[in-house]
Amino acid sequence: MDMAFVEGGVTAPKGFLAAGVHCGIKKYKKDLALIYSEVLATAAGVFTTNKVKAAPVMITMENLCDGKIQAIVANSGNANACTGERGLKDAREMAELAGKKLGLNPRNVAVASTGVIGVYLPMDKIRRGIEWCAESLSAGGSSDAALAIMTTDTFKKEMAVKLSIAGEEITIGGIAKGSGMIHPNMATMLCFITTDASIEERALKKALKDATKKSFNMISVDGDTSTNDMVVIMANGLAKNHTIAEGTKEYELFYSGLERICIEFAKMIARDGEGATKFVEITVKNAKDEESAVKAARAISKSCLVKTAIFGEDANWGRVMCAVGYSGIDLNPDLVDIYISSKGRELMLAENGSGVEFSEEEAKKILSEKEIKITVDLKQGGYSATAWGCDLSYDYVKINGSYRT
């Protein structure tokens, strides 16, 4: 498939503008973002499975019921979660303010927030910020928007790809944030994706759900599922391609591009885990079914004991075996092989459920790298799954011990 990464992030597709400003929610950094499509877009969303859902999540779920939106307004520094009726009123007002400035029905505006839970939004600042954002929308505004949705992130997350579908060039772009409170299900962060492709609503919903399953649902930083997580995609059709439907070659091509972007964002978030010093990729192979592979990979990725062993550069394969054992899958532990690898070096730590002799020096070299891979071979079938995560360091405690202050 002809696919290439391009510059421009969320505004790379035709007809999208964005802006990000500092309106005073946070002391110094940008804290309010706006994304706008020049035409009404087909849209879909995937949301946190936490029973405690923030006000903006509930409002956006309502506004997406008809599968159409034209703008997204998002703030950082305040989650507007656990804020009762006032929180719902404030989230609705954000949609109304953005809609008024852009000449849109407020039901065609998605709302998102991220930050501290249990604090009311400073609406005086947000009102001013939405006005500033609307006035500064531009085709070059993706980076500002990406910066404005960050909380403890250490770098902005934006990307875009171009691909050819039935002779027409389409673009998929996006921005994301995420560093802590990262754990499936679901996306465990904020991610806003845009595309100029024309695609049926049903097909777009399926594509986003399946891409999320393969990407954002396969990362874990700390085992906490946030109250505010969402992924929203807008497809405005300005590429003028023949409308994509499910079950077609064109759909498969579009899905491949969307999945690629979602996986890359997921890996960025895992790399940027709060206090993380190492990025870890976990592959479970030869499982008896896909569900088993996914469960085992997830269990390893969220294990605090595995994470701390990686941080300490300790080849404690027993912790990996332990995680597989409590993952809830049906397995024969006497068949399991475990490997670690990095930069072309691979080392077997266990074979058929038991430890093997290995060089502690070589293991230390592998685990001292910034990117490490753990492979678990269950030898029960032909299914595999990959999850991503990071180590757990002293700095994670420092960051989260003083988050509100």
N, C-alpha and C positions, 0 to 999 in steps of 0.2 A: 504494500500500500504506500502511495505517495503521501507522506506526512512529514511536516517540518515544523520545528519550534520557531516562533517568531516573537518579535517584541510587541509590546502594547497591552499585555495583560487583559483586563476586563473590557477595555475599549478597543481591542484589536479587531473584533468583528464589526462589520458595517453597521452604522446607525446607533452606536452606543457612546455615551458620554459619562464622565465621572468627575468627582471632586472630593477632596478631603481637607478639612480645616481644623484648627484649634479653636474651640468655642468656650473652653474653661472648665469642662468636666474634670479633666486632668490638669495638673499644674502647668506643664510646659508643652507636652506633645500633642499632636493631632488627635482628635477624639470624635469627629463626626464625619461620616462618609455618605455620599449620595451617588447612586448609579441610575442612569436614565436611558431608556430606549426611545428613539424618535417616533416609533409606532408601537401600538399595543402588541404585546408579545405573548405567545403561548408559553405557559410556565408550569413548573412542577417543583415540589419541595419534599425533603425528607427531614424528619424532626426527631429530637431527643425522645428516648423511651422512658426517661425519668418521669415518675408520676407527678413530681413537682415541676410544673412547666412555667417558665417566666411569661409575663404578660405579652411581650412582643411575639413569642412563639405562638401563643393562642390567637393573637390578632392576625398573624401571617397565615396560620392554618385556615382561619375564616376567609381571608381575602383570596386565598388560592383555590377555594372551592369550585370556582368556575373555570379554573385553568388559565387565567389571564392576569397578567400584571404589566406595568410599564415602568416601574421604578422601585428601587430599594433604598431605604434610609436606615443607617446603622450607626450606633454610638458605641464607644468603648469607655471604660472607667466606671461604669455603673450597669449592673445586669438587669435592673428593673424586674427582679424576681422576688417572690414572697412579699409583694407590696399591695396585695388586695385590690379593691375596686379602684383605688387611686392609681395603681400601676396600670390597670387596664385602660383607664381614662387617659393617662399620659401616653400610652402606646398608640391609642387611637388618634390622639391629637398629633403625634408625630406624623402619622399617615395623612391626616387632614392638612397639616401645614405644608408637607411636601407636595401633596396634591394641588393645593391652592397655588403654590408658587409655580408649579409646572403645568397648570391647567388640566389636571387629571381628576377623575373620580378617586376619592381616597381609598376605595375598595380595590383599586388597581395599584396600590402601593404596599410593598412588603416592608415589615419593620423588624429590626434586629438590635439586640443590645448584648454587651458582654462586660464583665467586671465584677464588682463587689455585690453580693446578694444582700437583700433586706434593707436597701437604702433607696429613698425616693429620688426620682430623676430631678435635676435642677432645670426645670422647664424654661425658665427665663433664658438660660444659656443655650439650651437646645433650640428654642425658637429663633434666636439670633443666628445660631450655627446653620440651621436649615436654610435660612435666607441667604447667608454667605455662600453655602454650597451651591444653591440653585443659580446664583449669579456667577459662579466660577466654573460651572460645568464645561468640560472640554474633552476633546478626543485624546488629549495627553494627560488626563487626570487619573489614570489607573494607579500610578505609584502613590499619589497622595491619598487615594482611597484605601489602598493597602496599608499604608502607615496609620491611617486613622482608626482602623479596626483592631490594631494590636493592643495586647495587654502586657503580659510578661514575655511575649515573643522577643527574640533577640535579632531577628531579621524579617524583612517584609517577604510575603509569599505571593507571587504573581507569575502567571505564565500564559501562553497562548500557542495553539497549533493551527496550521493550515493543512487542509487535505482536499483532494479532488474526489467528488462524488458525481458520477454520470457526466463527467466533463465540466462540471461547475465547481469553482473554488469556494469552499466554505471555511469559516474560521470559528474556533472555539477558544474562548479566553476566560480568565478568572482571577480572583484574588481569594485568599484564605487567611485565617488566623488560628493559632492553636499552639499551646506550649505545655499547659498543665490542665488538670481535670480532663484527661484524655483517656478514654476507654470505650470500647463498644458496649452497647449499641447506642447511638448510631454514629453520626459523623464526629461527634465529640469536639466540635469547634464551630466556627462560622466559615462558610464557603459560598461565594457568589459566582456563578458561572453564566456566561453569555455566549450566544451563538447567533450568527446571521442565517443559519440554516432554516429552511421551511420544513417542519416536521409535525406530524399529527400529535395531538395532546396525549393520546393513549400511548403512543410510541415513545414520547419524551418521558413520560412518567416511568415506563418500564426501563428505559435506558438509564435514568438516574438511579432508580432503585437497585438495579443490577450492578451498576458501577460503584455505588456506595458499598454494597455487600463485598465487593472485591478489594476495596481500598480503605475507606474510612472506618469500616467495621473490623478491619484487621490491624489496627494500631492500638497501642496502650502505652501510656506514660506512667500513670499512677493508680489505675484501677477505679477512678472516679468518673461517673457519667454526669455531665453538667446539666443544669436546668435550662440552658439557653441554646443548645446546639441546633444548628440547622444548615442544610445545603439547599440553595434555591437556584434554579436555572431558568433563564429567559431565552426564548428563541423567536427572533423578530421576523425571520423570513426574507430579509433584504438581500440575501445572496441570490434570490430568484431561482433557486433550484426546484426541480419537480418535487412536490411535497413527499417527504419520506414516510413510509408506512412500515409497521411491524412485519417481520417475516420476509423482508426483501434484502437483496444484496446491499442496497443503499443504506438500509438500517444497520446492517452489520458493520459497514464502513464508518458510519457516524458513531456507532457505539464504541468501536475501537479507539477513535479519537477521544471520546469522552472518558472512557476507562483509563486511557493513558494519562490524561490530565489529572484525574482523581487520584490515581496511584502516585503520581509525582507529588501532588499536594500532601497526600498522606505520609509519604516518606519525609517530606520537608518538616511536617509537624513532629514526627517521631524524632528526627534529628535535633529539633529545637526543644525537646523536652526540658522542663525546668531543671536547671542544674546539671543537665546531661553532659557527659564527657565522651560518650561512645554511642554510635548508632548500631543497632542490632537487627539483623534480618534472620527470621526463623522459618525454616522450611521443613514441613513434615511430609514425607513421601511414602508411597506404597501403603496407604491406608486402605481399609476395606470399602470405604465410601467417602464422599466429599465432606459430609458432616463430621465424620471422625477426624479427618485431617484438619478441618477448621477448628474444632474444639481443642485439639491437642496443641496446635500452633498458638492459639489464643491463650491457653493456660500457661504456656512457657513465657509468652511475651509479657504477661501481667504478674508473673511470680516475683515478689520482692526479693526472695532468696536468690533467684537467678540473676536479677538485676544487680544486687549488691555484690555477687560473685564476679560479675563482669566488671563492675567498678573497681573491685579489688584485684582484678586480673588473676583470679583463682579458677583453675580448670575443674571446678566442682561439678562434675557431670551428674552426680547423684541428685542434685537439685533439679536438673532437667528431667531426669527419670521420674522423680517425685511428682513434678507438675503434670507430666503425661499421665501418670497413674491416677491423679485426682480429677482429671479433665472430664471424666464421665463417659469415656469411650470404652468399648469392648476391645481389649487387646490381650496379647500374650506377651508378658514382660520378658520372657526368655528368648524372644526374637529381636529385641530392639537394639539397633546400633546408633551410636551418637558420635557426631563429628563437630569440630570447630574449624573455621578457615578464615583467612584474610590475605589479601594481596597475593593470591595464587598459591599460598601454602595451606595445606589441609592436614588435619591430625585426627585420627580416630581415638576416642576416649573410652568407648565401651562397645562391646560386641556381644550379641546374643544375651543382652541383659546384664552382663558382668563387665567389670573394668578390665582394661588391657594395659600392658606396660607401655608407657609413652614418656617422651622427654618433657620434663617439667620446664626445661629451658625453652624448648620449642613452643610449648603451650603459652608460656609467658610472652614470647615474641608475638604470637598471634593475638593474644588478648591485650597487648599494649597498643595495638592499632586503633584508629578512630572508627573504623567500620569493620564489624565482625559478623560472621555468619555461623549460625547453629543449624545443623542438619540432623534430623531424626528419621531413621528408616524403620518403619513399623513392620515391613515385610509381610503384609497381610492382604495386599491388593494393588490396584493401580491408580489410586487417587492421591492428589497432593494439594497442599495449601501453603501460602506464605503469609506471615504476619511480620509487622515491624514494631520496633520499640527502642528503648534506650536503657542505659544503666541508671542506677539510683544513687545519687551522691549526697555528700554532706550539704551541698548548696541547695538541694531540693528542700531540705528542712528549713534552711535559713530563709529561702524565698517565701515559703508558705507559712512560716512562723510569724512573719511580719507583713503579710499581704495587705491588711487593711491600713497599716501605718506607714 
